[in-house]
Amino acid sequence: MFALLPVAGGLLLGWLAPRRVAIAAQAVLYAIAVTVLTLTAPEHGGEYTDGIVIGLGLAVVSAGTLILGFWLARRRRNARP
């Protein structure tokens, strides 16, 4: 569930927040998600390294959603008359 935090947050931050704020907030959301994933991995039948491996993939996905949010914001700005 916490893996959705940087994914949905990245899209919304990139779309609605200023660029510097969005990047900083995305880093914080990613750090929270990876920390929770890593610490709770043994409770779900995994190991701590599983949380780290999932975190690496999550980094790529969350960066992609942030870039997608920036793209949506740019489209919205350019569409205004």
Biopython code that builds the backbone (N, CA, C, O; Angstrom):
import numpy as np
from Bio.PDB.StructureBuilder import StructureBuilder

atoms = [
    (1, "MET", "N", (0.816, -1.185, 0.000)),
    (1, "MET", "CA", (0.000, 0.000, 0.000)),
    (1, "MET", "C", (0.864, 1.255, 0.000)),
    (1, "MET", "O", (0.532, 2.238, -0.663)),
    (2, "PHE", "N", (1.958, 1.228, 0.731)),
    (2, "PHE", "CA", (2.825, 2.396, 0.780)),
    (2, "PHE", "C", (3.561, 2.612, -0.537)),
    (2, "PHE", "O", (4.073, 3.705, -0.778)),
    (3, "ALA", "N", (3.625, 1.593, -1.395)),
    (3, "ALA", "CA", (4.272, 1.761, -2.698)),
    (3, "ALA", "C", (3.472, 2.706, -3.589)),
    (3, "ALA", "O", (4.022, 3.295, -4.519)),
    (4, "LEU", "N", (2.194, 2.852, -3.316)),
    (4, "LEU", "CA", (1.380, 3.777, -4.094)),
    (4, "LEU", "C", (1.632, 5.229, -3.728)),
    (4, "LEU", "O", (1.299, 6.128, -4.500)),
    (5, "LEU", "N", (2.209, 5.470, -2.572)),
    (5, "LEU", "CA", (2.462, 6.829, -2.107)),
    (5, "LEU", "C", (3.333, 7.624, -3.081)),
    (5, "LEU", "O", (2.917, 8.705, -3.498)),
    (6, "PRO", "N", (4.523, 7.142, -3.466)),
    (6, "PRO", "CA", (5.310, 7.931, -4.416)),
    (6, "PRO", "C", (4.778, 7.879, -5.841)),
    (6, "PRO", "O", (5.065, 8.771, -6.639)),
    (7, "VAL", "N", (4.011, 6.851, -6.170)),
    (7, "VAL", "CA", (3.479, 6.755, -7.533)),
    (7, "VAL", "C", (2.378, 7.794, -7.739)),
    (7, "VAL", "O", (2.467, 8.622, -8.645)),
    (8, "ALA", "N", (1.356, 7.753, -6.915)),
    (8, "ALA", "CA", (0.261, 8.722, -7.038)),
    (8, "ALA", "C", (0.727, 10.120, -6.646)),
    (8, "ALA", "O", (0.346, 11.110, -7.270)),
    (9, "GLY", "N", (1.551, 10.188, -5.611)),
    (9, "GLY", "CA", (2.066, 11.485, -5.178)),
    (9, "GLY", "C", (2.926, 12.144, -6.232)),
    (9, "GLY", "O", (2.862, 13.360, -6.413)),
    (10, "GLY", "N", (3.736, 11.354, -6.936)),
    (10, "GLY", "CA", (4.597, 11.914, -7.979)),
    (10, "GLY", "C", (3.797, 12.518, -9.110)),
    (10, "GLY", "O", (4.141, 13.580, -9.630)),
    (11, "LEU", "N", (2.742, 11.848, -9.485)),
    (11, "LEU", "CA", (1.891, 12.369, -10.558)),
    (11, "LEU", "C", (1.233, 13.679, -10.132)),
    (11, "LEU", "O", (1.244, 14.660, -10.875)),
    (12, "LEU", "N", (0.664, 13.686, -8.938)),
    (12, "LEU", "CA", (-0.009, 14.898, -8.457)),
    (12, "LEU", "C", (0.971, 16.034, -8.178)),
    (12, "LEU", "O", (0.687, 17.191, -8.487)),
    (13, "LEU", "N", (2.115, 15.708, -7.598)),
    (13, "LEU", "CA", (3.101, 16.749, -7.324)),
    (13, "LEU", "C", (3.637, 17.359, -8.612)),
    (13, "LEU", "O", (3.746, 18.579, -8.730)),
    (14, "GLY", "N", (3.970, 16.506, -9.577)),
    (14, "GLY", "CA", (4.477, 17.018, -10.843)),
    (14, "GLY", "C", (3.461, 17.875, -11.572)),
    (14, "GLY", "O", (3.820, 18.819, -12.276)),
    (15, "TRP", "N", (2.204, 17.545, -11.403)),
    (15, "TRP", "CA", (1.140, 18.262, -12.097)),
    (15, "TRP", "C", (0.790, 19.573, -11.415)),
    (15, "TRP", "O", (0.533, 20.569, -12.092)),
    (16, "LEU", "N", (0.777, 19.591, -10.078)),
    (16, "LEU", "CA", (0.236, 20.739, -9.361)),
    (16, "LEU", "C", (1.263, 21.603, -8.640)),
    (16, "LEU", "O", (1.021, 22.793, -8.441)),
    (17, "ALA", "N", (2.392, 21.047, -8.245)),
    (17, "ALA", "CA", (3.356, 21.793, -7.428)),
    (17, "ALA", "C", (4.455, 22.390, -8.300)),
    (17, "ALA", "O", (4.688, 21.918, -9.413)),
    (18, "PRO", "N", (5.131, 23.426, -7.801)),
    (18, "PRO", "CA", (6.316, 23.923, -8.513)),
    (18, "PRO", "C", (7.390, 22.833, -8.595)),
    (18, "PRO", "O", (7.441, 21.935, -7.755)),
    (19, "ARG", "N", (8.230, 22.923, -9.600)),
    (19, "ARG", "CA", (9.180, 21.855, -9.911)),
    (19, "ARG", "C", (10.092, 21.513, -8.724)),
    (19, "ARG", "O", (10.238, 20.337, -8.392)),
    (20, "ARG", "N", (10.693, 22.490, -8.093)),
    (20, "ARG", "CA", (11.625, 22.211, -6.979)),
    (20, "ARG", "C", (10.908, 21.574, -5.788)),
    (20, "ARG", "O", (11.432, 20.655, -5.160)),
    (21, "VAL", "N", (9.738, 22.056, -5.492)),
    (21, "VAL", "CA", (8.959, 21.501, -4.386)),
    (21, "VAL", "C", (8.545, 20.072, -4.704)),
    (21, "VAL", "O", (8.585, 19.201, -3.835)),
    (22, "ALA", "N", (8.148, 19.831, -5.946)),
    (22, "ALA", "CA", (7.712, 18.498, -6.355)),
    (22, "ALA", "C", (8.851, 17.486, -6.248)),
    (22, "ALA", "O", (8.637, 16.364, -5.789)),
    (23, "ILE", "N", (10.038, 17.864, -6.659)),
    (23, "ILE", "CA", (11.173, 16.942, -6.596)),
    (23, "ILE", "C", (11.534, 16.624, -5.153)),
    (23, "ILE", "O", (11.788, 15.468, -4.815)),
    (24, "ALA", "N", (11.557, 17.638, -4.306)),
    (24, "ALA", "CA", (11.884, 17.411, -2.890)),
    (24, "ALA", "C", (10.820, 16.555, -2.207)),
    (24, "ALA", "O", (11.145, 15.633, -1.460)),
    (25, "ALA", "N", (9.566, 16.858, -2.462)),
    (25, "ALA", "CA", (8.489, 16.089, -1.840)),
    (25, "ALA", "C", (8.463, 14.660, -2.361)),
    (25, "ALA", "O", (8.148, 13.736, -1.611)),
    (26, "GLN", "N", (8.790, 14.466, -3.638)),
    (26, "GLN", "CA", (8.837, 13.118, -4.194)),
    (26, "GLN", "C", (9.938, 12.294, -3.536)),
    (26, "GLN", "O", (9.758, 11.103, -3.278)),
    (27, "ALA", "N", (11.069, 12.920, -3.266)),
    (27, "ALA", "CA", (12.158, 12.216, -2.580)),
    (27, "ALA", "C", (11.728, 11.786, -1.179)),
    (27, "ALA", "O", (12.064, 10.690, -0.731)),
    (28, "VAL", "N", (10.992, 12.643, -0.495)),
    (28, "VAL", "CA", (10.502, 12.308, 0.839)),
    (28, "VAL", "C", (9.481, 11.169, 0.778)),
    (28, "VAL", "O", (9.544, 10.235, 1.577)),
    (29, "LEU", "N", (8.550, 11.243, -0.161)),
    (29, "LEU", "CA", (7.558, 10.180, -0.310)),
    (29, "LEU", "C", (8.222, 8.851, -0.650)),
    (29, "LEU", "O", (7.826, 7.810, -0.126)),
    (30, "TYR", "N", (9.215, 8.875, -1.512)),
    (30, "TYR", "CA", (9.933, 7.658, -1.875)),
    (30, "TYR", "C", (10.670, 7.080, -0.658)),
    (30, "TYR", "O", (10.649, 5.870, -0.431)),
    (31, "ALA", "N", (11.312, 7.942, 0.108)),
    (31, "ALA", "CA", (12.047, 7.476, 1.291)),
    (31, "ALA", "C", (11.102, 6.824, 2.301)),
    (31, "ALA", "O", (11.434, 5.795, 2.891)),
    (32, "ILE", "N", (9.941, 7.415, 2.497)),
    (32, "ILE", "CA", (8.959, 6.833, 3.421)),
    (32, "ILE", "C", (8.502, 5.475, 2.917)),
    (32, "ILE", "O", (8.438, 4.514, 3.684)),
    (33, "ALA", "N", (8.184, 5.389, 1.629)),
    (33, "ALA", "CA", (7.685, 4.137, 1.067)),
    (33, "ALA", "C", (8.729, 3.026, 1.146)),
    (33, "ALA", "O", (8.401, 1.900, 1.519)),
    (34, "VAL", "N", (9.973, 3.326, 0.803)),
    (34, "VAL", "CA", (11.015, 2.294, 0.837)),
    (34, "VAL", "C", (11.313, 1.862, 2.265)),
    (34, "VAL", "O", (11.557, 0.683, 2.519)),
    (35, "THR", "N", (11.295, 2.799, 3.188)),
    (35, "THR", "CA", (11.522, 2.454, 4.584)),
    (35, "THR", "C", (10.442, 1.506, 5.096)),
    (35, "THR", "O", (10.745, 0.493, 5.727)),
    (36, "VAL", "N", (9.203, 1.833, 4.827)),
    (36, "VAL", "CA", (8.104, 0.977, 5.289)),
    (36, "VAL", "C", (8.146, -0.376, 4.597)),
    (36, "VAL", "O", (7.950, -1.405, 5.244)),
    (37, "LEU", "N", (8.399, -0.390, 3.289)),
    (37, "LEU", "CA", (8.480, -1.662, 2.560)),
    (37, "LEU", "C", (9.598, -2.545, 3.101)),
    (37, "LEU", "O", (9.414, -3.751, 3.265)),
    (38, "THR", "N", (10.735, -1.962, 3.373)),
    (38, "THR", "CA", (11.872, -2.737, 3.861)),
    (38, "THR", "C", (11.636, -3.251, 5.275)),
    (38, "THR", "O", (11.931, -4.407, 5.576)),
    (39, "LEU", "N", (11.113, -2.403, 6.132)),
    (39, "LEU", "CA", (10.916, -2.814, 7.522)),
    (39, "LEU", "C", (9.791, -3.835, 7.699)),
    (39, "LEU", "O", (9.827, -4.634, 8.635)),
    (40, "THR", "N", (8.805, -3.817, 6.822)),
    (40, "THR", "CA", (7.683, -4.744, 6.971)),
    (40, "THR", "C", (7.803, -5.983, 6.085)),
    (40, "THR", "O", (6.915, -6.836, 6.103)),
    (41, "ALA", "N", (8.863, -6.098, 5.326)),
    (41, "ALA", "CA", (9.019, -7.256, 4.434)),
    (41, "ALA", "C", (8.995, -8.589, 5.189)),
    (41, "ALA", "O", (8.334, -9.516, 4.722)),
    (42, "PRO", "N", (9.679, -8.736, 6.334)),
    (42, "PRO", "CA", (9.612, -10.014, 7.042)),
    (42, "PRO", "C", (8.215, -10.387, 7.533)),
    (42, "PRO", "O", (7.908, -11.572, 7.664)),
    (43, "GLU", "N", (7.382, -9.415, 7.803)),
    (43, "GLU", "CA", (6.020, -9.698, 8.244)),
    (43, "GLU", "C", (5.156, -10.265, 7.119)),
    (43, "GLU", "O", (4.095, -10.836, 7.371)),
    (44, "HIS", "N", (5.615, -10.105, 5.881)),
    (44, "HIS", "CA", (4.859, -10.580, 4.724)),
    (44, "HIS", "C", (5.519, -11.782, 4.065)),
    (44, "HIS", "O", (5.231, -12.099, 2.911)),
    (45, "GLY", "N", (6.394, -12.442, 4.789)),
    (45, "GLY", "CA", (7.023, -13.649, 4.278)),
    (45, "GLY", "C", (8.263, -13.415, 3.445)),
    (45, "GLY", "O", (8.723, -14.334, 2.768)),
    (46, "GLY", "N", (8.814, -12.232, 3.472)),
    (46, "GLY", "CA", (10.014, -11.927, 2.701)),
    (46, "GLY", "C", (11.197, -11.640, 3.604)),
    (46, "GLY", "O", (11.166, -11.907, 4.805)),
    (47, "GLU", "N", (12.226, -11.098, 3.010)),
    (47, "GLU", "CA", (13.414, -10.679, 3.753)),
    (47, "GLU", "C", (13.612, -9.189, 3.538)),
    (47, "GLU", "O", (12.964, -8.573, 2.692)),
    (48, "TYR", "N", (14.519, -8.625, 4.320)),
    (48, "TYR", "CA", (14.783, -7.195, 4.184)),
    (48, "TYR", "C", (15.298, -6.852, 2.793)),
    (48, "TYR", "O", (15.004, -5.778, 2.268)),
    (49, "THR", "N", (16.061, -7.754, 2.198)),
    (49, "THR", "CA", (16.585, -7.479, 0.865)),
    (49, "THR", "C", (15.475, -7.409, -0.182)),
    (49, "THR", "O", (15.627, -6.736, -1.202)),
    (50, "ASP", "N", (14.366, -8.095, 0.063)),
    (50, "ASP", "CA", (13.234, -7.998, -0.863)),
    (50, "ASP", "C", (12.691, -6.574, -0.913)),
    (50, "ASP", "O", (12.343, -6.073, -1.982)),
    (51, "GLY", "N", (12.623, -5.936, 0.228)),
    (51, "GLY", "CA", (12.163, -4.548, 0.273)),
    (51, "GLY", "C", (13.092, -3.613, -0.464)),
    (51, "GLY", "O", (12.649, -2.653, -1.095)),
    (52, "ILE", "N", (14.384, -3.894, -0.385)),
    (52, "ILE", "CA", (15.364, -3.057, -1.081)),
    (52, "ILE", "C", (15.248, -3.251, -2.591)),
    (52, "ILE", "O", (15.305, -2.283, -3.350)),
    (53, "VAL", "N", (15.087, -4.495, -3.025)),
    (53, "VAL", "CA", (14.950, -4.772, -4.458)),
    (53, "VAL", "C", (13.683, -4.137, -5.012)),
    (53, "VAL", "O", (13.702, -3.548, -6.093)),
    (54, "ILE", "N", (12.601, -4.253, -4.289)),
    (54, "ILE", "CA", (11.353, -3.612, -4.715)),
    (54, "ILE", "C", (11.529, -2.097, -4.737)),
    (54, "ILE", "O", (10.979, -1.417, -5.603)),
    (55, "GLY", "N", (12.292, -1.575, -3.792)),
    (55, "GLY", "CA", (12.553, -0.139, -3.746)),
    (55, "GLY", "C", (13.291, 0.369, -4.970)),
    (55, "GLY", "O", (13.065, 1.497, -5.406)),
    (56, "LEU", "N", (14.180, -0.460, -5.534)),
    (56, "LEU", "CA", (14.892, -0.043, -6.746)),
    (56, "LEU", "C", (13.921, 0.099, -7.922)),
    (56, "LEU", "O", (13.999, 1.063, -8.684)),
    (57, "GLY", "N", (13.029, -0.845, -8.062)),
    (57, "GLY", "CA", (12.020, -0.727, -9.111)),
    (57, "GLY", "C", (11.066, 0.424, -8.862)),
    (57, "GLY", "O", (10.625, 1.097, -9.794)),
    (58, "LEU", "N", (10.755, 0.640, -7.605)),
    (58, "LEU", "CA", (9.865, 1.741, -7.246)),
    (58, "LEU", "C", (10.496, 3.090, -7.569)),
    (58, "LEU", "O", (9.784, 4.042, -7.889)),
    (59, "ALA", "N", (11.815, 3.184, -7.489)),
    (59, "ALA", "CA", (12.496, 4.433, -7.828)),
    (59, "ALA", "C", (12.263, 4.795, -9.287)),
    (59, "ALA", "O", (12.012, 5.955, -9.613)),
    (60, "VAL", "N", (12.346, 3.812, -10.154)),
    (60, "VAL", "CA", (12.139, 4.058, -11.582)),
    (60, "VAL", "C", (10.687, 4.450, -11.851)),
    (60, "VAL", "O", (10.419, 5.390, -12.599)),
    (61, "VAL", "N", (9.762, 3.730, -11.243)),
    (61, "VAL", "CA", (8.339, 4.015, -11.468)),
    (61, "VAL", "C", (7.959, 5.377, -10.899)),
    (61, "VAL", "O", (7.223, 6.125, -11.542)),
    (62, "SER", "N", (8.442, 5.709, -9.715)),
    (62, "SER", "CA", (8.072, 6.991, -9.112)),
    (62, "SER", "C", (8.702, 8.165, -9.871)),
    (62, "SER", "O", (8.091, 9.228, -9.979)),
    (63, "ALA", "N", (9.905, 7.982, -10.391)),
    (63, "ALA", "CA", (10.504, 9.034, -11.218)),
    (63, "ALA", "C", (9.707, 9.210, -12.506)),
    (63, "ALA", "O", (9.515, 10.330, -12.980)),
    (64, "GLY", "N", (9.250, 8.104, -13.063)),
    (64, "GLY", "CA", (8.438, 8.183, -14.276)),
    (64, "GLY", "C", (7.122, 8.899, -14.057)),
    (64, "GLY", "O", (6.687, 9.674, -14.908)),
    (65, "THR", "N", (6.484, 8.649, -12.931)),
    (65, "THR", "CA", (5.216, 9.335, -12.669)),
    (65, "THR", "C", (5.433, 10.819, -12.401)),
    (65, "THR", "O", (4.581, 11.642, -12.736)),
    (66, "LEU", "N", (6.563, 11.163, -11.802)),
    (66, "LEU", "CA", (6.874, 12.583, -11.591)),
    (66, "LEU", "C", (7.092, 13.274, -12.934)),
    (66, "LEU", "O", (6.615, 14.390, -13.144)),
    (67, "ILE", "N", (7.801, 12.627, -13.831)),
    (67, "ILE", "CA", (8.023, 13.189, -15.165)),
    (67, "ILE", "C", (6.701, 13.308, -15.917)),
    (67, "ILE", "O", (6.468, 14.296, -16.614)),
    (68, "LEU", "N", (5.841, 12.312, -15.779)),
    (68, "LEU", "CA", (4.522, 12.369, -16.401)),
    (68, "LEU", "C", (3.721, 13.548, -15.849)),
    (68, "LEU", "O", (3.027, 14.234, -16.599)),
    (69, "GLY", "N", (3.816, 13.783, -14.541)),
    (69, "GLY", "CA", (3.139, 14.935, -13.943)),
    (69, "GLY", "C", (3.678, 16.252, -14.473)),
    (69, "GLY", "O", (2.906, 17.179, -14.718)),
    (70, "PHE", "N", (5.004, 16.353, -14.656)),
    (70, "PHE", "CA", (5.591, 17.561, -15.246)),
    (70, "PHE", "C", (5.072, 17.765, -16.673)),
    (70, "PHE", "O", (4.785, 18.890, -17.084)),
    (71, "TRP", "N", (4.957, 16.674, -17.415)),
    (71, "TRP", "CA", (4.477, 16.755, -18.796)),
    (71, "TRP", "C", (3.024, 17.228, -18.829)),
    (71, "TRP", "O", (2.654, 18.061, -19.656)),
    (72, "LEU", "N", (2.206, 16.692, -17.928)),
    (72, "LEU", "CA", (0.806, 17.124, -17.866)),
    (72, "LEU", "C", (0.688, 18.597, -17.502)),
    (72, "LEU", "O", (-0.158, 19.309, -18.044)),
    (73, "ALA", "N", (1.530, 19.052, -16.590)),
    (73, "ALA", "CA", (1.497, 20.462, -16.193)),
    (73, "ALA", "C", (1.898, 21.355, -17.366)),
    (73, "ALA", "O", (1.308, 22.415, -17.572)),
    (74, "ARG", "N", (2.896, 20.928, -18.128)),
    (74, "ARG", "CA", (3.337, 21.718, -19.271)),
    (74, "ARG", "C", (2.235, 21.779, -20.338)),
    (74, "ARG", "O", (2.020, 22.823, -20.952)),
    (75, "ARG", "N", (1.542, 20.658, -20.552)),
    (75, "ARG", "CA", (0.429, 20.653, -21.511)),
    (75, "ARG", "C", (-0.677, 21.595, -21.057)),
    (75, "ARG", "O", (-1.278, 22.302, -21.866)),
    (76, "ARG", "N", (-0.939, 21.596, -19.748)),
    (76, "ARG", "CA", (-2.002, 22.450, -19.220)),
    (76, "ARG", "C", (-1.627, 23.930, -19.379)),
    (76, "ARG", "O", (-2.468, 24.751, -19.744)),
    (77, "ARG", "N", (-0.355, 24.262, -19.102)),
    (77, "ARG", "CA", (0.094, 25.658, -19.254)),
    (77, "ARG", "C", (0.050, 26.108, -20.708)),
    (77, "ARG", "O", (-0.349, 27.237, -20.992)),
    (78, "ASN", "N", (0.452, 25.244, -21.629)),
    (78, "ASN", "CA", (0.500, 25.610, -23.046)),
    (78, "ASN", "C", (-0.881, 25.636, -23.684)),
    (78, "ASN", "O", (-1.056, 26.264, -24.729)),
    (79, "ALA", "N", (-1.849, 24.986, -23.098)),
    (79, "ALA", "CA", (-3.205, 24.941, -23.666)),
    (79, "ALA", "C", (-4.011, 26.201, -23.344)),
    (79, "ALA", "O", (-5.024, 26.478, -23.985)),
    (80, "ARG", "N", (-3.563, 26.944, -22.368)),
    (80, "ARG", "CA", (-4.299, 28.167, -21.994)),
    (80, "ARG", "C", (-4.110, 29.231, -23.068)),
    (80, "ARG", "O", (-3.013, 29.394, -23.602)),
    (81, "PRO", "N", (-5.183, 29.952, -23.383)),
    (81, "PRO", "CA", (-5.066, 31.008, -24.406)),
    (81, "PRO", "C", (-4.407, 32.256, -23.892)),
    (81, "PRO", "O", (-4.244, 33.220, -24.640)),
]
sb = StructureBuilder()
sb.init_structure("model")
sb.init_model(0)
sb.init_chain("A")
sb.init_seg("    ")
for serial, (resi, resn, name, xyz) in enumerate(atoms, 1):
    if name == "N":
        sb.init_residue(resn, " ", resi, " ")
    sb.init_atom(name, np.array(xyz, "f"), 0.0, 1.0, " ", f" {name:<3s}", serial, name[0])
structure = sb.get_structure()
